[in-house]
Amino acid sequence: MDRRPEKPFYPSLHHSGSFPAECIMARVRIRKTVFSVWLLLVVPGFLGSCGYHFRPTGEPMGIVIESLAIPLMTSTSSERGFEAEFTKIVREEFISHGRVPLVSEESAQFILIGHVYDIRTAPLSYSYSETTVQDQTTIYEETRRRRLRLRVDVSLVERAGGKVVWRETAMETKAGYDVGTDPLVNRYNEQLALERIARRLAKRIYMQTMERF
């Protein structure tokens, strides 16, 4: 009696039940499921070990600011009196979002310190006029618009230990304003430009404080 060893059975790729294709798809699905579970288990643990936590918006942040003080900003620039207005605008920016209470320095968890150290203006556009006297023509150049630039040093400090959370030593913004023949109007336009700069900087300071991680 002929007892030949049985050959192992390998299903044909053309088998009517498509057994190999189904197996391949099942394996792909299993691998995807395992990878997804791995992400859910490993990634939160990794972020937690780095000291991050998630706010309701899903943005990671390394600190929780429960209270903040914004004292009057100092200035060594020639533009005196701007410190109070700048401080007021920065405070209003934080108050408008309502995410952190502003308190006195003595009871604050963090203190936002600002120092205005440079305010400069430079000509931005000109106009020209000609005057002729005794066949001598003179061309006069007049500034029609100026550019105002402000630089500020800002830092967020933990009051208890004096640790600096963040600091930017050259936060800068520019704004242009019209210049005419009336000094009072020019002064008013310059003040409006300073206010625009202060509001732009206030938004940047808020983002640096509340959205960083």
MIDOSE-1310 file (N, C-alpha, C; in nm, 2 decimals, decimal comma, always signed):
residues 213
mdrr	+0,09/-0,12/+0,00/+0,00/+0,00/+0,00/+0,09/+0,12/+0,00; +0,06/+0,22/-0,09/+0,15/+0,33/-0,11/+0,11/+0,44/+0,00; +0,22/+0,47/+0,09/+0,20/+0,57/+0,20/+0,29/+0,69/+0,17; +0,26/+0,76/+0,08/+0,33/+0,88/+0,05/+0,30/+0,99/+0,15
pekp	+0,40/+1,07/+0,19/+0,37/+1,18/+0,29/+0,27/+1,28/+0,23; +0,18/+1,32/+0,31/+0,08/+1,42/+0,26/+0,15/+1,55/+0,25; +0,11/+1,62/+0,14/+0,16/+1,76/+0,11/+0,08/+1,86/+0,19; +0,16/+1,96/+0,24/+0,08/+2,06/+0,32/-0,01/+2,14/+0,23
fyps	-0,12/+2,18/+0,29/-0,23/+2,24/+0,21/-0,20/+2,39/+0,21; -0,19/+2,45/+0,09/-0,18/+2,60/+0,07/-0,30/+2,65/-0,01; -0,39/+2,72/+0,05/-0,50/+2,77/-0,03/-0,46/+2,85/-0,14; -0,53/+2,83/-0,25/-0,50/+2,91/-0,37/-0,55/+3,05/-0,36
lhhs	-0,48/+3,14/-0,42/-0,52/+3,28/-0,42/-0,65/+3,30/-0,50; -0,68/+3,20/-0,58/-0,80/+3,20/-0,66/-0,91/+3,12/-0,60; -0,90/+3,09/-0,47/-1,00/+3,01/-0,41/-1,13/+3,09/-0,40; -1,24/+3,02/-0,42/-1,37/+3,09/-0,43/-1,40/+3,16/-0,30
gsfp	-1,35/+3,12/-0,18/-1,38/+3,19/-0,06/-1,29/+3,31/-0,03; -1,19/+3,33/-0,11/-1,10/+3,45/-0,09/-1,04/+3,45/+0,05; -1,00/+3,33/+0,10/-0,96/+3,31/+0,24/-0,83/+3,40/+0,26; -0,73/+3,39/+0,18/-0,61/+3,47/+0,21/-0,63/+3,62/+0,22
aeci	-0,71/+3,68/+0,12/-0,74/+3,82/+0,12/-0,81/+3,86/+0,25; -0,91/+3,78/+0,30/-0,98/+3,81/+0,42/-0,88/+3,81/+0,54; -0,79/+3,71/+0,54/-0,69/+3,71/+0,65/-0,60/+3,83/+0,65; -0,56/+3,88/+0,53/-0,47/+3,99/+0,52/-0,55/+4,12/+0,57
marv	-0,67/+4,14/+0,53/-0,75/+4,25/+0,58/-0,77/+4,25/+0,73; -0,80/+4,13/+0,78/-0,82/+4,11/+0,93/-0,69/+4,15/+1,00; -0,57/+4,11/+0,95/-0,45/+4,14/+1,02/-0,43/+4,29/+1,01; -0,46/+4,36/+0,90/-0,44/+4,50/+0,89/-0,53/+4,58/+1,00
rirk	-0,65/+4,53/+1,01/-0,74/+4,59/+1,11/-0,69/+4,57/+1,25; -0,64/+4,45/+1,28/-0,59/+4,42/+1,41/-0,47/+4,51/+1,44; -0,38/+4,53/+1,34/-0,26/+4,62/+1,37/-0,30/+4,76/+1,39; -0,40/+4,81/+1,31/-0,45/+4,95/+1,33/-0,51/+4,96/+1,47
tvfs	-0,59/+4,86/+1,52/-0,65/+4,87/+1,65/-0,54/+4,87/+1,76; -0,44/+4,78/+1,75/-0,33/+4,78/+1,84/-0,26/+4,91/+1,85; -0,23/+4,97/+1,73/-0,16/+5,10/+1,73/-0,24/+5,21/+1,79; -0,37/+5,21/+1,77/-0,45/+5,31/+1,83/-0,46/+5,30/+1,98
vwll	-0,46/+5,18/+2,03/-0,46/+5,16/+2,17/-0,33/+5,20/+2,23; -0,22/+5,17/+2,16/-0,09/+5,21/+2,21/-0,08/+5,37/+2,22; -0,13/+5,44/+2,12/-0,13/+5,58/+2,13/-0,21/+5,64/+2,25; -0,33/+5,57/+2,27/-0,41/+5,62/+2,38/-0,34/+5,60/+2,52
lvvp	-0,26/+5,49/+2,53/-0,20/+5,46/+2,65/-0,07/+5,53/+2,67; +0,01/+5,54/+2,57/+0,15/+5,59/+2,58/+0,16/+5,74/+2,57; +0,09/+5,81/+2,48/+0,10/+5,95/+2,46/+0,06/+6,03/+2,58; -0,06/+6,01/+2,64/-0,09/+6,08/+2,76/+0,01/+6,07/+2,87
gflg	+0,06/+5,95/+2,89/+0,16/+5,93/+2,99/+0,29/+6,01/+2,96; +0,33/+6,01/+2,83/+0,45/+6,09/+2,79/+0,43/+6,24/+2,82; +0,31/+6,29/+2,79/+0,29/+6,43/+2,81/+0,28/+6,46/+2,96; +0,22/+6,37/+3,03/+0,21/+6,39/+3,18/+0,35/+6,39/+3,24
scgy	+0,44/+6,31/+3,19/+0,57/+6,30/+3,25/+0,65/+6,43/+3,22; +0,61/+6,50/+3,12/+0,68/+6,63/+3,08/+0,62/+6,75/+3,16; +0,52/+6,72/+3,24/+0,47/+6,83/+3,33/+0,36/+6,91/+3,26; +0,31/+6,86/+3,14/+0,20/+6,93/+3,07/+0,06/+6,88/+3,12
hfrp	-0,04/+6,96/+3,11/-0,17/+6,92/+3,13/-0,26/+6,99/+3,02; -0,38/+6,94/+3,00/-0,46/+6,99/+2,90/-0,57/+7,08/+2,95; -0,59/+7,20/+2,89/-0,70/+7,28/+2,92/-0,82/+7,23/+2,84; -0,94/+7,28/+2,87/-1,06/+7,24/+2,80/-1,05/+7,26/+2,65
tgep	-0,97/+7,36/+2,60/-0,95/+7,38/+2,46/-0,86/+7,28/+2,40; -0,79/+7,19/+2,48/-0,70/+7,09/+2,43/-0,56/+7,14/+2,41; -0,53/+7,26/+2,45/-0,39/+7,32/+2,43/-0,31/+7,29/+2,56; -0,19/+7,23/+2,54/-0,11/+7,20/+2,66/-0,05/+7,33/+2,72
mgiv	-0,03/+7,33/+2,85/+0,02/+7,45/+2,91/+0,09/+7,40/+3,04; +0,21/+7,45/+3,07/+0,29/+7,41/+3,18/+0,26/+7,47/+3,31; +0,18/+7,58/+3,32/+0,15/+7,64/+3,45/+0,00/+7,67/+3,45; -0,04/+7,70/+3,57/-0,18/+7,74/+3,60/-0,17/+7,88/+3,67
iesl	-0,23/+7,98/+3,61/-0,22/+8,11/+3,67/-0,36/+8,14/+3,74; -0,35/+8,14/+3,87/-0,47/+8,16/+3,95/-0,50/+8,31/+3,98; -0,39/+8,38/+3,98/-0,40/+8,53/+4,01/-0,28/+8,60/+3,95; -0,31/+8,72/+3,91/-0,20/+8,80/+3,84/-0,21/+8,95/+3,89
aipl	-0,09/+9,01/+3,90/-0,08/+9,15/+3,93/+0,00/+9,21/+3,81; -0,05/+9,33/+3,77/+0,01/+9,41/+3,67/+0,04/+9,55/+3,72; +0,16/+9,57/+3,79/+0,19/+9,70/+3,84/+0,22/+9,80/+3,73; +0,22/+9,93/+3,77/+0,25/+10,03/+3,68/+0,38/+10,01/+3,61
mtst	+0,38/+10,01/+3,48/+0,50/+9,99/+3,40/+0,60/+10,11/+3,41; +0,72/+10,09/+3,42/+0,82/+10,19/+3,42/+0,87/+10,23/+3,28; +0,94/+10,35/+3,28/+0,99/+10,40/+3,15/+1,11/+10,48/+3,17; +1,21/+10,47/+3,08/+1,32/+10,55/+3,08/+1,33/+10,63/+2,95
sser	+1,22/+10,63/+2,87/+1,21/+10,70/+2,74/+1,18/+10,84/+2,77; +1,19/+10,92/+2,66/+1,16/+11,07/+2,68/+1,01/+11,09/+2,67; +0,93/+10,99/+2,64/+0,79/+11,01/+2,63/+0,73/+10,98/+2,77; +0,73/+11,09/+2,85/+0,68/+11,07/+2,98/+0,53/+11,07/+2,99
gfea	+0,48/+11,00/+3,09/+0,34/+10,99/+3,11/+0,27/+10,88/+3,03; +0,34/+10,81/+2,94/+0,28/+10,70/+2,87/+0,27/+10,58/+2,95; +0,34/+10,56/+3,05/+0,34/+10,44/+3,13/+0,20/+10,40/+3,19; +0,13/+10,51/+3,24/+0,00/+10,48/+3,30/-0,10/+10,43/+3,19
eftk	-0,10/+10,50/+3,08/-0,19/+10,46/+2,97/-0,16/+10,32/+2,92; -0,03/+10,29/+2,90/+0,01/+10,16/+2,86/-0,03/+10,05/+2,96; -0,01/+10,07/+3,09/-0,05/+9,98/+3,19/-0,20/+9,96/+3,19; -0,27/+10,06/+3,17/-0,42/+10,05/+3,17/-0,47/+9,96/+3,05
ivre	-0,41/+9,98/+2,94/-0,45/+9,91/+2,82/-0,41/+9,76/+2,84; -0,30/+9,73/+2,89/-0,26/+9,59/+2,92/-0,36/+9,52/+3,02; -0,39/+9,59/+3,12/-0,49/+9,54/+3,22/-0,62/+9,51/+3,16; -0,67/+9,61/+3,07/-0,80/+9,59/+3,01/-0,80/+9,47/+2,92
efis	-0,68/+9,44/+2,85/-0,67/+9,32/+2,77/-0,70/+9,19/+2,85; -0,63/+9,18/+2,96/-0,65/+9,06/+3,05/-0,79/+9,06/+3,10; -0,85/+9,17/+3,15/-0,98/+9,17/+3,20/-1,09/+9,13/+3,10; -1,07/+9,17/+2,97/-1,16/+9,15/+2,87/-1,18/+9,00/+2,84
hgrv	-1,08/+8,92/+2,87/-1,09/+8,77/+2,85/-1,14/+8,70/+2,97; -1,13/+8,76/+3,09/-1,19/+8,71/+3,21/-1,14/+8,57/+3,25; -1,02/+8,54/+3,22/-0,97/+8,41/+3,25/-0,88/+8,40/+3,37; -0,83/+8,52/+3,42/-0,75/+8,52/+3,54/-0,78/+8,65/+3,61
plvs	-0,80/+8,64/+3,74/-0,83/+8,76/+3,82/-0,70/+8,85/+3,84; -0,72/+8,98/+3,83/-0,61/+9,07/+3,86/-0,62/+9,12/+4,00; -0,51/+9,10/+4,08/-0,51/+9,14/+4,22/-0,39/+9,22/+4,25; -0,37/+9,26/+4,38/-0,26/+9,34/+4,42/-0,13/+9,25/+4,41
eesa	-0,01/+9,32/+4,41/+0,11/+9,25/+4,41/+0,13/+9,16/+4,53; +0,08/+9,20/+4,65/+0,10/+9,13/+4,77/+0,03/+8,99/+4,77; -0,08/+8,98/+4,70/-0,16/+8,86/+4,70/-0,16/+8,79/+4,57; -0,08/+8,83/+4,47/-0,08/+8,77/+4,34/+0,01/+8,65/+4,34
qfil	-0,02/+8,55/+4,26/+0,06/+8,43/+4,24/+0,17/+8,47/+4,14; +0,14/+8,55/+4,03/+0,24/+8,59/+3,93/+0,23/+8,74/+3,92; +0,34/+8,80/+3,88/+0,35/+8,94/+3,85/+0,40/+8,97/+3,71; +0,33/+9,05/+3,64/+0,37/+9,09/+3,50/+0,44/+9,22/+3,51
ighv	+0,57/+9,22/+3,47/+0,65/+9,34/+3,49/+0,69/+9,40/+3,35; +0,66/+9,53/+3,33/+0,69/+9,59/+3,20/+0,78/+9,71/+3,21; +0,87/+9,73/+3,12/+0,95/+9,85/+3,12/+0,97/+9,90/+2,98; +0,92/+10,02/+2,95/+0,93/+10,09/+2,82/+1,07/+10,16/+2,82
ydir	+1,15/+10,12/+2,73/+1,29/+10,18/+2,73/+1,32/+10,25/+2,60; +1,23/+10,25/+2,50/+1,27/+10,31/+2,37/+1,14/+10,35/+2,30; +1,12/+10,48/+2,27/+1,02/+10,53/+2,19/+1,08/+10,63/+2,09; +1,07/+10,60/+1,96/+1,14/+10,68/+1,86/+1,04/+10,70/+1,74
tapl	+1,07/+10,82/+1,68/+0,99/+10,85/+1,56/+1,09/+10,87/+1,44; +1,04/+10,84/+1,32/+1,13/+10,86/+1,20/+1,04/+10,90/+1,09; +1,09/+10,99/+1,00/+1,01/+11,03/+0,88/+0,97/+10,91/+0,80; +0,84/+10,91/+0,75/+0,79/+10,80/+0,67/+0,76/+10,85/+0,52
sysy	+0,71/+10,97/+0,51/+0,68/+11,02/+0,37/+0,70/+11,17/+0,38; +0,72/+11,23/+0,26/+0,76/+11,37/+0,25/+0,67/+11,44/+0,14; +0,67/+11,57/+0,14/+0,61/+11,65/+0,04/+0,71/+11,76/+0,01; +0,71/+11,81/-0,12/+0,81/+11,92/-0,16/+0,73/+12,04/-0,21
sett	+0,79/+12,15/-0,18/+0,74/+12,28/-0,23/+0,85/+12,37/-0,28; +0,82/+12,45/-0,38/+0,93/+12,54/-0,44/+0,89/+12,68/-0,41; +0,99/+12,76/-0,38/+0,98/+12,91/-0,36/+1,08/+12,98/-0,44; +1,04/+13,08/-0,52/+1,14/+13,15/-0,61/+1,14/+13,30/-0,56
vqdq	+1,26/+13,34/-0,52/+1,28/+13,48/-0,48/+1,40/+13,53/-0,55; +1,38/+13,64/-0,63/+1,49/+13,70/-0,71/+1,56/+13,60/-0,80; +1,48/+13,52/-0,87/+1,54/+13,42/-0,96/+1,61/+13,31/-0,89; +1,60/+13,30/-0,76/+1,66/+13,19/-0,68/+1,55/+13,10/-0,63
ttiy	+1,55/+12,98/-0,68/+1,45/+12,88/-0,64/+1,50/+12,79/-0,53; +1,42/+12,78/-0,43/+1,45/+12,70/-0,31/+1,34/+12,59/-0,30; +1,39/+12,47/-0,28/+1,29/+12,35/-0,26/+1,29/+12,32/-0,11; +1,17/+12,32/-0,06/+1,15/+12,28/+0,08/+1,09/+12,14/+0,09
eetr	+1,15/+12,07/+0,18/+1,10/+11,93/+0,21/+1,03/+11,93/+0,34; +0,91/+11,87/+0,34/+0,82/+11,87/+0,45/+0,78/+11,72/+0,48; +0,79/+11,69/+0,61/+0,75/+11,55/+0,65/+0,60/+11,55/+0,66; +0,54/+11,46/+0,59/+0,39/+11,44/+0,59/+0,34/+11,33/+0,68
rrrl	+0,43/+11,24/+0,70/+0,39/+11,12/+0,79/+0,51/+11,07/+0,86; +0,49/+11,03/+0,98/+0,60/+10,98/+1,06/+0,57/+10,84/+1,11; +0,67/+10,76/+1,15/+0,66/+10,63/+1,20/+0,70/+10,63/+1,35; +0,62/+10,57/+1,43/+0,65/+10,57/+1,57/+0,69/+10,42/+1,61
rlrv	+0,80/+10,40/+1,68/+0,84/+10,27/+1,72/+0,86/+10,26/+1,87; +0,80/+10,16/+1,93/+0,81/+10,14/+2,08/+0,87/+10,01/+2,11; +0,97/+10,00/+2,20/+1,03/+9,88/+2,25/+1,00/+9,87/+2,40; +0,97/+9,75/+2,44/+0,94/+9,72/+2,58/+1,00/+9,59/+2,63
dvsl	+1,04/+9,59/+2,75/+1,10/+9,47/+2,82/+0,99/+9,42/+2,91; +0,94/+9,29/+2,88/+0,83/+9,24/+2,96/+0,86/+9,10/+3,02; +0,83/+9,08/+3,14/+0,85/+8,94/+3,20/+0,74/+8,90/+3,29; +0,72/+8,77/+3,30/+0,62/+8,72/+3,39/+0,70/+8,65/+3,50
vera	+0,68/+8,69/+3,63/+0,76/+8,64/+3,74/+0,67/+8,58/+3,84; +0,71/+8,46/+3,90/+0,64/+8,40/+4,01/+0,67/+8,47/+4,14; +0,57/+8,53/+4,20/+0,60/+8,61/+4,32/+0,67/+8,54/+4,43; +0,63/+8,42/+4,46/+0,68/+8,35/+4,58/+0,83/+8,32/+4,57
ggkv	+0,88/+8,27/+4,46/+1,02/+8,23/+4,45/+1,10/+8,32/+4,35; +1,03/+8,41/+4,29/+1,10/+8,50/+4,20/+1,15/+8,44/+4,06; +1,09/+8,32/+4,03/+1,12/+8,25/+3,91/+1,06/+8,32/+3,79; +1,14/+8,34/+3,69/+1,10/+8,41/+3,57/+1,03/+8,30/+3,47
vwre	+0,90/+8,31/+3,45/+0,83/+8,21/+3,37/+0,87/+8,24/+3,22; +0,86/+8,37/+3,18/+0,90/+8,41/+3,04/+0,94/+8,55/+3,04; +1,03/+8,58/+2,95/+1,07/+8,72/+2,94/+1,11/+8,75/+2,79; +1,07/+8,87/+2,75/+1,11/+8,92/+2,61/+1,16/+9,06/+2,63
tame	+1,29/+9,07/+2,60/+1,36/+9,20/+2,62/+1,34/+9,30/+2,52; +1,30/+9,26/+2,40/+1,28/+9,36/+2,29/+1,15/+9,34/+2,21; +1,04/+9,34/+2,29/+0,91/+9,34/+2,22/+0,88/+9,47/+2,16; +0,86/+9,47/+2,03/+0,86/+9,59/+1,95/+0,73/+9,60/+1,86
tkag	+0,68/+9,71/+1,84/+0,57/+9,74/+1,75/+0,58/+9,88/+1,69; +0,53/+9,90/+1,57/+0,54/+10,03/+1,50/+0,40/+10,07/+1,46; +0,38/+10,20/+1,44/+0,26/+10,26/+1,39/+0,29/+10,39/+1,32; +0,22/+10,43/+1,22/+0,24/+10,55/+1,15/+0,13/+10,66/+1,18
ydvg	+0,16/+10,78/+1,17/+0,07/+10,89/+1,19/+0,10/+11,01/+1,10; -0,01/+11,08/+1,07/+0,01/+11,20/+0,98/+0,07/+11,32/+1,06; +0,14/+11,40/+0,98/+0,20/+11,52/+1,04/+0,16/+11,64/+0,95; +0,12/+11,75/+1,02/+0,08/+11,87/+0,94/+0,15/+11,99/+1,00
tdpl	+0,09/+12,11/+0,98/+0,15/+12,23/+1,03/+0,11/+12,27/+1,17; +0,01/+12,20/+1,22/-0,04/+12,23/+1,36/+0,02/+12,14/+1,46; +0,10/+12,19/+1,55/+0,17/+12,11/+1,65/+0,07/+12,03/+1,74; -0,04/+12,10/+1,77/-0,14/+12,03/+1,86/-0,20/+11,91/+1,79
vnry	-0,23/+11,92/+1,66/-0,28/+11,81/+1,59/-0,18/+11,70/+1,58; -0,06/+11,74/+1,55/+0,05/+11,64/+1,54/+0,07/+11,56/+1,67; +0,06/+11,63/+1,78/+0,07/+11,57/+1,91/-0,04/+11,47/+1,94; -0,16/+11,51/+1,90/-0,28/+11,43/+1,91/-0,27/+11,30/+1,83
neql	-0,22/+11,32/+1,70/-0,20/+11,20/+1,61/-0,09/+11,10/+1,67; +0,01/+11,16/+1,73/+0,11/+11,08/+1,79/+0,06/+11,00/+1,91; -0,03/+11,06/+1,99/-0,09/+10,99/+2,10/-0,18/+10,87/+2,05; -0,25/+10,90/+1,94/-0,33/+10,79/+1,89/-0,24/+10,67/+1,84
aler	-0,13/+10,71/+1,78/-0,04/+10,60/+1,73/+0,02/+10,52/+1,85; +0,05/+10,59/+1,96/+0,10/+10,53/+2,08/-0,01/+10,43/+2,14; -0,13/+10,48/+2,13/-0,24/+10,39/+2,18/-0,26/+10,27/+2,10; -0,25/+10,28/+1,96/-0,25/+10,16/+1,88/-0,14/+10,07/+1,91
iarr	-0,02/+10,12/+1,93/+0,09/+10,03/+1,96/+0,07/+9,96/+2,09; +0,02/+10,03/+2,19/-0,01/+9,97/+2,32/-0,11/+9,86/+2,31; -0,21/+9,87/+2,23/-0,31/+9,77/+2,22/-0,25/+9,65/+2,15; -0,17/+9,67/+2,05/-0,11/+9,56/+1,98/-0,02/+9,48/+2,07
lakr	+0,06/+9,56/+2,15/+0,15/+9,49/+2,25/+0,08/+9,42/+2,36; -0,03/+9,48/+2,40/-0,11/+9,42/+2,50/-0,16/+9,28/+2,46; -0,20/+9,27/+2,33/-0,25/+9,14/+2,28/-0,13/+9,04/+2,28; -0,02/+9,08/+2,24/+0,10/+8,99/+2,24/+0,14/+8,95/+2,38
iymq	+0,13/+9,04/+2,47/+0,17/+9,01/+2,61/+0,07/+8,91/+2,66; -0,06/+8,93/+2,63/-0,16/+8,83/+2,68/-0,14/+8,69/+2,62; -0,11/+8,69/+2,49/-0,08/+8,56/+2,43/+0,04/+8,49/+2,49; +0,15/+8,57/+2,51/+0,27/+8,51/+2,57/+0,24/+8,46/+2,71
tmer	+0,15/+8,52/+2,78/+0,12/+8,48/+2,92/+0,03/+8,36/+2,93; -0,08/+8,36/+2,85/-0,19/+8,26/+2,87/-0,18/+8,15/+2,77; -0,12/+8,16/+2,65/-0,12/+8,06/+2,55/+0,00/+7,98/+2,53; +0,11/+8,01/+2,61/+0,23/+7,94/+2,59/+0,23/+7,81/+2,67
f	+0,32/+7,72/+2,64/+0,33/+7,59/+2,71/+0,47/+7,55/+2,73
